[in-house]
């Protein structure tokens, strides 16, 4: 692609190639700005020295050793469906046009792009690139590289990118350091920010390589680290780039302080925990309540050699849940899905397995103002009324709460309710088996797991389901097999976390939209095909301000909950971390929680 002329991509060009033409006429040019907020103004001004939550004087040096519990990796390309990418590649090797702050709902500031221009309508955005921006091989980052990155990601990359950037209609390279993205007839105000999240890839490197494949050729990036060595599937080491082009930018001050970052792979979390306690790696985030209650004490903790902390955060917890694959005929009836949820006894698990550390999750946007609660009212109710004839009455008449055995309610009561729901769905018990009255087909399914320590949670659930006459299998597979089966939707029920931010937008299409239900590798793992959900997703994306976003997100949340697409699990509003005392961190923890990229080696 030449930078000597304007090049225009249309939606057709994603498939058919480049279309040449003139840049669109602009009637009123907006002024270049250093940053942009989703709603309102960004918190940091054009001359900010550094983010408030970093130590700008943090020393550079030392090595950070981390762990990954998985059965290895086979790729250094995190942007495609094929293969299992090594940890850290996306975070450390590649820079983006903009960088988001960790203490705002959604604001972004210029990284590769020195500034951006977008009108009040946000119907297009122009990025002005920094002339000093360089790839790690010394080649300059140009607008051609940005255009190439957009095209390759949306054609050969993970299907997420096609959905995420689906409202981009034209891409115009105006000169070597200036690129314009025009948007289709939409009120998708998030697009300038999420285009800023796009990793910029070197066209000169990839033009003679197959991007859609996987492999272990060390890539050329533009970020603060490069891959310096690796033991295929067992470890990967990143070395800080000494002449990193962005090192002195305000949004890089106090960040990326370690000279070296190494990830070691462990196939078993119990082994990984013991390796941490023995000093084989330096930092661990604990996700097991049992481990947190029983394994973070002893001589080294008493002496202060290892520090264990619970750090509060203000980010949404999202939804961790047992996820139904509704592509399976047996899960297409919401009565069946709801009945199955009544057999999960969270309260028993919290007392007996989790040391009472968890809170039951009641929302896909838990731990945020975006979560629905009570009965719908005001603007949220007005939105839902437009779809009343397509929604269950419970959306309007019943506050959503997952089944509980807290208080006077017992598991026996819940199983009785489950039996009633299955009866309404056309099932009955014959010879001790739950079968469909008409077809005679038994209700049976499999929990697919990749973590052995989850068996202690699933096996009691299995026993409760079997009391209803349901046939249940539990299958534990290795990480690579699990990833491939989930990508191809080859499962009945899995545990999954639908992560959320304080500013939901275009990613919601990938989670819930009908268009993604049959796209291999998409995050619509449930297989939702619901026109009301589709409409609400578009409303969330097109929210004109924060108030509208909150109301629309709550409406979406409520419809998802009353669809009984998942069996909610639990959450905790802290990050449980442990680290060896030679690591130091800033005094301020941002709203989004701790970030190791702001830490440093203290001795």
C-alpha positions as CSV (number, residue, x, y, z in Angstrom):
1,X,0.0,0.0,0.0
2,X,1.5,3.4,-1.0
3,X,1.4,6.4,1.4
4,X,1.6,8.8,-1.6
5,X,-2.1,8.7,-2.3
6,X,-5.4,8.3,-0.5
7,X,-6.7,4.8,-0.2
8,X,-10.3,4.0,0.7
9,X,-11.5,0.7,2.1
10,X,-15.2,-0.1,2.2
11,X,-17.0,-2.9,3.9
12,X,-16.6,-4.7,0.6
13,X,-12.9,-4.1,0.7
14,X,-12.6,-6.4,3.7
15,X,-13.2,-9.2,1.3
16,X,-12.5,-8.0,-2.1
17,X,-9.4,-5.8,-1.6
18,X,-8.6,-2.1,-1.9
19,X,-10.8,0.5,-3.6
20,X,-9.1,3.7,-4.6
21,X,-10.8,7.0,-4.4
22,X,-10.8,10.4,-2.9
23,X,-11.1,11.1,0.8
24,X,-14.5,12.1,2.0
25,X,-15.3,15.8,2.1
26,X,-15.1,17.4,5.6
27,X,-17.2,20.5,6.3
28,X,-16.0,21.4,9.7
29,X,-12.7,20.0,10.9
30,X,-12.6,19.2,14.7
31,X,-9.5,20.2,16.6
32,X,-6.9,17.6,17.4
33,X,-7.1,16.4,21.0
34,X,-4.7,14.4,23.2
35,X,-7.4,12.1,24.6
36,X,-11.0,11.1,24.6
37,X,-13.6,9.9,27.1
38,X,-16.6,7.7,26.2
39,X,-18.9,10.2,28.0
40,X,-17.8,13.7,29.2
41,X,-14.2,14.8,29.2
42,X,-11.1,12.8,30.0
43,X,-9.7,13.3,33.5
44,X,-6.1,13.9,32.4
45,X,-5.3,17.2,30.6
46,X,-3.0,17.5,27.6
47,X,0.0,18.3,29.8
48,X,-0.4,15.5,32.4
49,X,3.0,14.2,33.6
50,X,1.9,10.7,34.4
51,X,-1.0,8.6,35.6
52,X,-1.9,9.3,39.2
53,X,-1.6,5.6,40.2
54,X,2.0,5.1,39.2
55,X,5.3,5.9,40.8
56,X,7.1,8.0,38.1
57,X,10.4,7.5,39.9
58,X,10.1,3.7,40.0
59,X,13.6,2.2,39.2
60,X,14.1,0.0,36.1
61,X,15.7,-3.4,36.5
62,X,15.3,-6.9,38.0
63,X,13.3,-9.9,36.8
64,X,9.7,-10.7,37.4
65,X,8.8,-14.4,37.3
66,X,5.2,-15.4,36.8
67,X,3.2,-18.6,36.3
68,X,0.6,-19.9,34.0
69,X,-1.5,-23.0,34.8
70,X,-2.0,-24.6,31.4
71,X,-0.7,-27.4,29.2
72,X,1.7,-25.2,27.3
73,X,1.4,-23.0,24.2
74,X,2.1,-23.4,20.5
75,X,1.8,-19.9,19.0
76,X,3.1,-16.3,19.3
77,X,0.1,-15.0,17.5
78,X,-2.7,-14.0,19.9
79,X,-4.9,-12.5,17.2
80,X,-6.2,-15.6,15.5
81,X,-8.4,-18.6,16.3
82,X,-5.8,-21.2,15.6
83,X,-3.4,-22.4,18.3
84,X,-2.9,-21.4,21.9
85,X,-0.9,-18.2,22.3
86,X,1.9,-17.7,24.8
87,X,1.1,-15.6,27.8
88,X,2.1,-11.9,27.6
89,X,2.5,-11.5,23.8
90,X,-0.4,-9.2,23.3
91,X,0.3,-7.2,26.5
92,X,4.1,-6.7,26.0
93,X,5.0,-6.9,22.4
94,X,2.5,-4.7,20.7
95,X,1.5,-1.1,21.2
96,X,-1.9,0.4,20.3
97,X,-3.0,3.8,18.9
98,X,-4.4,4.9,22.3
99,X,-3.9,3.8,25.9
100,X,-6.8,3.6,28.4
101,X,-6.4,4.8,31.9
102,X,-7.2,2.5,34.8
103,X,-9.0,5.1,37.0
104,X,-11.8,6.2,34.6
105,X,-14.8,4.3,33.2
106,X,-13.4,4.6,29.7
107,X,-11.0,7.2,28.6
108,X,-8.0,6.8,26.3
109,X,-4.9,8.9,25.5
110,X,-2.6,9.0,22.6
111,X,0.2,6.4,22.4
112,X,1.1,5.6,18.8
113,X,-1.3,8.3,17.9
114,X,-0.1,11.7,19.1
115,X,-3.7,13.1,18.7
116,X,-7.1,12.3,17.3
117,X,-9.8,14.3,15.6
118,X,-13.5,13.4,15.8
119,X,-16.7,15.5,15.5
120,X,-19.4,15.8,18.1
121,X,-21.4,13.1,16.2
122,X,-18.4,10.8,16.2
123,X,-19.2,9.6,12.7
124,X,-15.5,9.4,11.9
125,X,-12.1,9.6,13.6
126,X,-8.7,10.7,12.4
127,X,-5.5,9.5,14.1
128,X,-2.4,11.6,13.8
129,X,0.6,9.3,14.4
130,X,3.8,10.2,16.2
131,X,6.7,10.5,13.8
132,X,9.0,9.0,16.3
133,X,6.9,5.8,16.7
134,X,9.0,2.7,15.7
135,X,8.7,-1.0,15.5
136,X,11.3,-3.0,17.3
137,X,13.4,-3.5,14.2
138,X,13.7,0.3,13.8
139,X,11.2,0.7,11.0
140,X,8.8,3.6,11.4
141,X,5.1,3.0,12.2
142,X,3.0,4.6,9.5
143,X,-0.6,5.0,8.6
144,X,-0.1,2.2,6.1
145,X,0.7,-0.1,9.0
146,X,-2.5,0.9,10.8
147,X,-4.6,0.3,7.6
148,X,-2.9,-3.0,7.1
149,X,-3.6,-4.0,10.8
150,X,-7.3,-3.2,10.4
151,X,-7.6,-5.2,7.2
152,X,-5.7,-8.3,8.4
153,X,-7.4,-8.4,11.8
154,X,-10.9,-8.1,10.3
155,X,-10.2,-10.7,7.5
156,X,-7.8,-13.2,8.8
157,X,-7.9,-12.5,12.6
158,X,-10.1,-13.7,15.3
159,X,-13.9,-13.3,14.5
160,X,-14.1,-10.9,17.5
161,X,-12.4,-8.2,15.4
162,X,-15.0,-8.4,12.6
163,X,-17.8,-8.0,15.1
164,X,-16.0,-5.3,17.2
165,X,-15.1,-3.1,14.2
166,X,-18.2,-4.0,12.1
167,X,-19.5,-0.4,11.9
168,X,-16.3,0.9,10.2
169,X,-17.3,1.6,6.6
170,X,-14.2,3.3,5.2
171,X,-10.5,3.6,6.0
172,X,-8.5,6.3,4.3
173,X,-4.7,6.8,4.5
174,X,-4.3,10.5,4.1
175,X,-0.6,10.7,4.5
176,X,2.3,8.8,6.1
177,X,1.2,9.8,9.6
178,X,-2.5,10.4,9.3
179,X,-5.4,7.9,8.9
180,X,-9.1,8.3,8.9
181,X,-11.9,5.8,9.8
182,X,-15.4,6.6,8.7
183,X,-18.4,4.8,10.2
184,X,-21.7,3.5,8.8
185,X,-25.0,5.2,9.6
186,X,-24.9,4.5,13.3
187,X,-24.8,6.2,16.6
188,X,-21.9,4.0,17.7
189,X,-20.1,6.6,19.8
190,X,-17.5,4.1,21.1
191,X,-15.8,3.4,17.8
192,X,-13.1,6.1,18.1
193,X,-12.0,4.6,21.5
194,X,-12.1,1.0,20.5
195,X,-10.2,1.6,17.3
196,X,-7.6,3.1,19.6
197,X,-7.3,-0.3,21.2
198,X,-6.3,-2.0,17.9
199,X,-2.8,-3.4,18.0
200,X,-0.6,-2.0,15.2
201,X,1.2,-4.7,13.3
202,X,4.2,-4.2,10.9
203,X,3.1,-4.6,7.3
204,X,6.6,-5.2,6.1
205,X,7.0,-8.2,8.5
206,X,3.6,-9.8,7.8
207,X,3.3,-9.3,4.0
208,X,5.2,-12.5,3.2
209,X,3.9,-14.5,6.1
210,X,0.6,-16.4,6.7
211,X,-1.1,-14.3,9.4
212,X,-4.0,-16.8,10.0
213,X,-1.6,-19.6,11.0
214,X,0.1,-20.3,14.3
215,X,3.7,-20.9,15.1
216,X,6.7,-20.0,17.2
217,X,8.5,-17.6,15.0
218,X,9.3,-14.6,17.2
219,X,7.3,-11.6,15.9
220,X,8.3,-8.0,15.4
221,X,6.3,-5.6,17.6
222,X,6.4,-2.1,18.8
223,X,5.8,-2.5,22.5
224,X,8.0,-2.2,25.6
225,X,9.2,-5.8,25.5
226,X,10.3,-8.4,22.9
227,X,10.5,-12.1,23.2
228,X,14.1,-12.9,24.1
229,X,14.0,-16.7,24.7
230,X,11.5,-19.5,25.1
231,X,11.2,-23.2,25.8
232,X,8.3,-24.2,23.6
233,X,5.2,-24.8,25.7
234,X,7.1,-24.6,29.0
235,X,8.3,-21.0,29.4
236,X,8.6,-17.7,27.6
237,X,10.8,-14.7,28.5
238,X,10.3,-11.0,27.5
239,X,13.2,-8.6,27.6
240,X,12.6,-4.8,28.1
241,X,13.5,-2.9,24.9
242,X,16.3,-0.5,25.9
243,X,15.6,2.0,23.2
244,X,11.8,1.7,23.4
245,X,10.4,4.6,21.4
246,X,7.6,5.5,23.9
247,X,9.6,5.2,27.2
248,X,9.4,8.9,28.0
249,X,5.8,9.5,27.2
250,X,3.6,10.5,30.1
251,X,1.4,7.4,29.8
252,X,4.5,5.2,30.1
253,X,6.1,6.9,33.1
254,X,6.4,4.6,36.0
255,X,5.3,1.6,34.0
256,X,7.0,-1.5,32.5
257,X,9.8,-1.4,35.0
258,X,11.2,-4.9,35.0
259,X,14.1,-5.7,32.7
260,X,12.9,-9.2,32.2
261,X,9.5,-10.9,32.6
262,X,9.4,-14.7,32.5
263,X,6.3,-17.0,32.4
264,X,6.7,-20.6,33.5
265,X,4.0,-23.1,32.7
266,X,2.5,-25.6,35.2
267,X,0.0,-28.3,34.3
268,X,-1.4,-28.4,37.8
269,X,-2.3,-25.6,40.1
270,X,-1.4,-27.4,43.3
271,X,2.1,-27.9,41.9
272,X,2.2,-24.2,40.9
273,X,1.2,-23.1,44.4
274,X,4.0,-25.1,46.0
275,X,6.4,-23.7,43.5
276,X,5.5,-20.2,44.5
277,X,6.0,-21.0,48.2
278,X,9.4,-22.5,47.4
279,X,10.4,-19.3,45.6
280,X,10.3,-20.5,42.0
281,X,8.3,-17.5,40.9
282,X,7.5,-14.2,42.4
283,X,3.9,-13.2,42.2
284,X,0.6,-15.2,42.4
285,X,-3.0,-14.2,42.2
286,X,-5.1,-16.7,44.1
287,X,-8.5,-17.7,42.7
288,X,-9.2,-20.6,45.1
289,X,-11.0,-19.7,48.4
290,X,-9.7,-22.9,49.9
291,X,-6.1,-22.1,49.0
292,X,-6.4,-18.5,50.3
293,X,-7.8,-19.7,53.6
294,X,-5.2,-22.5,54.2
295,X,-2.0,-22.0,52.1
296,X,-0.9,-18.5,52.7
297,X,0.6,-18.7,56.2
298,X,3.7,-20.1,57.8
299,X,7.3,-19.0,58.6
300,X,8.0,-17.1,55.4
301,X,4.7,-15.2,55.7
302,X,5.4,-14.4,59.4
303,X,8.9,-13.2,58.6
304,X,7.5,-10.9,55.8
305,X,9.4,-12.7,53.1
306,X,6.1,-13.4,51.3
307,X,3.3,-10.8,51.5
308,X,-0.3,-11.8,51.1
309,X,-2.9,-9.1,50.6
310,X,-6.5,-8.6,49.6
311,X,-6.7,-5.4,47.4
312,X,-10.1,-3.9,46.9
313,X,-11.2,-2.8,43.5
314,X,-14.2,-1.1,41.9
315,X,-14.4,-2.9,38.5
316,X,-17.4,-4.9,37.6
317,X,-17.2,-8.6,38.5
318,X,-19.0,-9.7,35.4
319,X,-20.6,-13.1,35.4
320,X,-18.8,-16.4,36.4
321,X,-21.3,-19.1,35.8
322,X,-22.2,-22.6,34.6
323,X,-22.9,-21.9,30.9
324,X,-25.5,-23.8,28.9
325,X,-24.8,-24.5,25.2
326,X,-28.3,-23.7,23.9
327,X,-27.4,-25.1,20.5
328,X,-28.1,-28.4,22.1
329,X,-31.8,-29.3,21.8
330,X,-32.1,-30.3,25.5
331,X,-31.1,-26.8,26.6
332,X,-33.4,-24.8,24.2
333,X,-36.3,-24.7,26.7
334,X,-35.7,-22.0,29.4
335,X,-37.8,-24.1,31.8
336,X,-35.2,-26.9,31.6
337,X,-32.3,-24.4,32.2
338,X,-34.1,-22.9,35.1
339,X,-34.8,-26.3,36.6
340,X,-31.2,-27.3,36.4
341,X,-30.2,-24.1,38.3
342,X,-32.3,-25.2,41.3
343,X,-30.0,-28.1,41.9
344,X,-26.9,-26.0,42.5
345,X,-26.5,-25.3,46.2
346,X,-24.2,-22.3,46.4
347,X,-24.9,-21.7,50.1
348,X,-23.7,-25.2,51.0
349,X,-20.6,-24.8,48.8
350,X,-19.8,-21.4,50.3
351,X,-20.0,-22.8,53.8
352,X,-18.2,-26.1,53.2
353,X,-15.8,-25.4,50.4
354,X,-15.2,-21.7,50.2
355,X,-14.8,-20.7,53.8
356,X,-17.7,-18.2,53.4
357,X,-15.5,-16.0,51.2
358,X,-17.8,-15.5,48.3
359,X,-21.0,-13.6,47.4
360,X,-23.6,-15.1,45.0
361,X,-23.6,-13.3,41.7
362,X,-27.0,-11.8,40.7
363,X,-26.1,-9.9,37.5
364,X,-24.0,-10.0,34.4
365,X,-22.6,-6.6,35.5
366,X,-22.2,-7.4,39.2
367,X,-20.4,-5.0,41.4
368,X,-21.3,-1.9,39.3
369,X,-24.1,0.6,38.8
370,X,-24.9,-1.2,35.6
371,X,-26.4,-4.2,37.4
372,X,-30.2,-4.5,37.3
373,X,-32.0,-4.9,40.7
374,X,-35.5,-5.0,42.1
375,X,-38.2,-4.6,39.5
376,X,-37.8,-2.5,36.4
377,X,-38.9,1.1,36.7
378,X,-38.5,4.5,35.0
379,X,-36.5,4.6,31.8
380,X,-35.4,0.9,32.1
381,X,-39.0,-0.2,32.3
382,X,-40.0,2.1,29.4
383,X,-37.3,0.3,27.3
384,X,-38.5,-3.1,28.2
385,X,-42.2,-2.3,27.6
386,X,-41.3,-1.9,24.0
387,X,-40.6,-5.7,23.9
388,X,-43.2,-6.9,26.5
389,X,-44.9,-9.3,24.1
390,X,-41.5,-11.0,23.4
391,X,-40.4,-11.3,27.0
392,X,-41.4,-13.6,29.9
393,X,-43.8,-12.0,32.4
394,X,-41.1,-12.6,35.1
395,X,-39.0,-9.7,33.6
396,X,-41.7,-7.3,34.9
397,X,-43.1,-9.1,37.9
398,X,-40.3,-11.0,39.7
399,X,-36.9,-9.7,41.0
400,X,-34.2,-12.0,39.7
401,X,-32.5,-14.0,42.4
402,X,-30.7,-17.3,41.7
403,X,-32.0,-20.2,43.8
404,X,-30.8,-20.3,47.4
405,X,-30.9,-22.5,50.5
406,X,-30.2,-19.6,52.8
407,X,-32.8,-19.1,55.5
408,X,-35.9,-21.2,55.6
409,X,-35.5,-22.6,52.0
410,X,-33.9,-26.0,51.8
411,X,-32.3,-28.0,49.0
412,X,-35.3,-30.4,49.1
413,X,-37.6,-27.3,48.4
414,X,-35.4,-26.3,45.5
415,X,-35.4,-29.9,44.0
416,X,-39.2,-29.9,44.3
417,X,-39.4,-26.6,42.3
418,X,-37.0,-28.1,39.8
419,X,-39.2,-31.1,39.4
420,X,-42.3,-28.9,38.8
421,X,-40.4,-26.9,36.1
422,X,-39.3,-30.1,34.3
423,X,-42.9,-31.4,34.4
424,X,-44.0,-28.2,32.7
425,X,-41.3,-28.7,30.1
426,X,-42.7,-32.1,29.2
427,X,-40.5,-34.4,31.3
428,X,-41.3,-37.1,33.7
429,X,-39.5,-39.8,35.7
430,X,-39.6,-43.3,34.4
431,X,-37.7,-46.1,36.1
432,X,-35.6,-43.5,38.0
433,X,-34.6,-41.6,34.8
434,X,-35.8,-38.1,33.7
435,X,-37.2,-38.6,30.2
436,X,-39.2,-36.5,27.8
437,X,-42.9,-37.7,27.9
438,X,-43.3,-37.7,24.1
439,X,-39.9,-38.7,22.7
440,X,-38.8,-40.9,25.6
441,X,-35.3,-39.3,25.4
442,X,-33.4,-39.1,28.7
443,X,-32.2,-35.8,30.0
444,X,-28.5,-36.2,30.2
445,X,-25.5,-33.9,29.8
446,X,-21.8,-33.4,30.6
447,X,-19.9,-30.8,32.6
448,X,-16.6,-30.1,30.7
449,X,-13.8,-29.0,33.0
450,X,-10.1,-28.1,32.6
451,X,-9.3,-27.6,36.3
452,X,-9.3,-30.6,38.6
453,X,-10.0,-28.5,41.7
454,X,-13.4,-27.7,40.2
455,X,-14.5,-31.3,40.6
456,X,-15.2,-30.7,44.3
457,X,-17.8,-28.1,43.2
458,X,-19.3,-30.0,40.3
459,X,-19.6,-33.4,41.9
460,X,-22.1,-32.3,44.7
461,X,-24.0,-30.5,41.9
462,X,-24.0,-33.8,39.9
463,X,-25.4,-35.7,42.9
464,X,-28.2,-33.2,43.3
465,X,-29.1,-33.5,39.7
466,X,-29.1,-37.2,39.8
467,X,-31.7,-37.0,42.6
468,X,-34.0,-35.6,39.9
469,X,-33.2,-38.6,37.6
470,X,-30.9,-36.6,35.3
471,X,-27.9,-38.4,34.0
472,X,-24.7,-36.3,34.5
473,X,-21.1,-36.9,33.4
474,X,-18.1,-34.9,34.4
475,X,-15.2,-34.8,32.0
476,X,-11.8,-33.3,32.8
477,X,-9.6,-32.5,29.8
478,X,-6.3,-30.7,29.3
479,X,-6.2,-27.0,28.5
480,X,-5.5,-27.2,24.8
481,X,-8.3,-29.7,24.2
482,X,-10.7,-27.6,26.3
483,X,-9.9,-24.5,24.3
484,X,-10.5,-26.2,21.0
485,X,-13.8,-27.7,22.2
486,X,-15.0,-24.4,23.5
487,X,-14.0,-22.6,20.3
488,X,-16.0,-25.1,18.2
489,X,-18.9,-25.1,20.8
490,X,-18.4,-28.8,21.4
491,X,-19.7,-28.9,25.0
492,X,-22.9,-29.2,27.0
493,X,-22.1,-27.1,30.1
494,X,-18.8,-25.3,31.0
495,X,-17.7,-22.8,33.6
496,X,-16.9,-19.4,32.0
497,X,-16.4,-15.8,33.1
498,X,-18.1,-13.1,31.0
499,X,-15.9,-10.2,32.0
500,X,-17.3,-6.7,31.9
501,X,-16.0,-3.1,32.1
502,X,-17.6,0.0,33.5
503,X,-18.3,1.0,29.9
504,X,-19.9,-1.9,28.0
505,X,-20.2,-1.4,24.2
506,X,-19.3,-3.2,21.0
507,X,-17.9,-6.3,22.7
508,X,-21.5,-7.1,23.8
509,X,-22.2,-8.2,20.2
510,X,-19.6,-10.9,20.5
511,X,-21.1,-12.1,23.8
512,X,-24.8,-12.2,23.0
513,X,-25.7,-11.2,19.4
514,X,-27.4,-13.7,17.1
515,X,-24.9,-12.9,14.3
516,X,-22.1,-14.5,16.4
517,X,-24.0,-17.6,17.6
518,X,-22.5,-19.9,14.9
519,X,-19.2,-18.1,14.4
520,X,-16.5,-20.5,15.6
521,X,-14.3,-18.8,18.2
522,X,-16.8,-16.2,19.1
523,X,-17.7,-15.4,22.7
524,X,-21.4,-16.1,22.2
525,X,-20.7,-19.4,23.9
526,X,-24.3,-19.8,25.0
527,X,-25.5,-19.6,21.4
528,X,-28.1,-16.9,22.1
529,X,-30.4,-16.1,19.2
530,X,-32.9,-13.6,20.7
531,X,-34.1,-10.6,18.7
532,X,-34.8,-8.6,22.0
533,X,-31.2,-9.3,23.1
534,X,-30.0,-8.2,19.7
535,X,-31.9,-4.9,19.9
536,X,-30.8,-4.2,23.4
537,X,-27.2,-4.8,22.5
538,X,-27.4,-2.2,19.7
539,X,-29.1,0.2,22.2
540,X,-26.2,-0.2,24.6
541,X,-23.7,0.4,21.8
542,X,-25.5,3.5,20.7
543,X,-26.1,5.0,24.2
544,X,-25.6,8.8,23.8
545,X,-24.6,9.4,27.4
546,X,-23.7,7.7,30.7
547,X,-27.3,7.9,32.0
548,X,-28.7,6.2,28.9
549,X,-25.9,3.6,29.0
550,X,-26.8,2.6,32.6
551,X,-30.6,2.2,31.8
552,X,-30.0,0.3,28.6
553,X,-27.4,-2.0,30.2
554,X,-29.7,-2.8,33.1
555,X,-32.4,-3.7,30.6
556,X,-30.1,-6.0,28.8
557,X,-28.9,-7.5,32.0
558,X,-32.5,-8.2,33.2
559,X,-33.4,-9.9,29.9
560,X,-30.3,-12.1,30.0
561,X,-31.0,-13.1,33.6
562,X,-34.6,-14.1,33.0
563,X,-33.5,-16.1,30.0
564,X,-31.8,-18.5,32.4
565,X,-28.9,-18.9,30.0
566,X,-26.5,-19.6,32.9
567,X,-26.4,-20.8,36.5
568,X,-24.7,-17.9,38.3
569,X,-21.7,-18.8,40.5
570,X,-20.0,-16.3,42.8
571,X,-17.7,-13.3,43.0
572,X,-15.4,-11.5,45.4
573,X,-14.8,-7.7,45.3
574,X,-11.1,-8.0,46.1
575,X,-8.0,-9.3,44.3
576,X,-6.2,-11.9,46.5
577,X,-2.5,-11.6,45.8
578,X,0.7,-12.9,47.2
579,X,4.3,-11.8,46.3
580,X,7.8,-12.0,47.5
581,X,8.9,-9.0,49.4
582,X,11.5,-7.7,46.9
583,X,8.6,-6.6,44.7
584,X,7.2,-3.2,45.4
585,X,4.0,-1.5,44.2
586,X,2.6,2.1,44.1
587,X,0.7,3.4,47.1
588,X,-2.4,4.0,45.0
589,X,-4.4,1.2,43.5
590,X,-6.6,2.4,40.6
591,X,-10.3,1.6,40.4
592,X,-9.7,-1.3,37.9
593,X,-7.4,-3.0,40.5
594,X,-3.7,-3.7,40.7
595,X,-1.5,-3.8,37.6
596,X,1.8,-5.5,37.8
597,X,3.0,-3.3,35.0
598,X,3.2,-0.5,37.6
599,X,5.3,-2.5,40.0
600,X,9.1,-2.6,40.3
601,X,12.0,-4.6,41.7
602,X,12.9,-3.3,45.1
603,X,16.4,-4.6,45.7
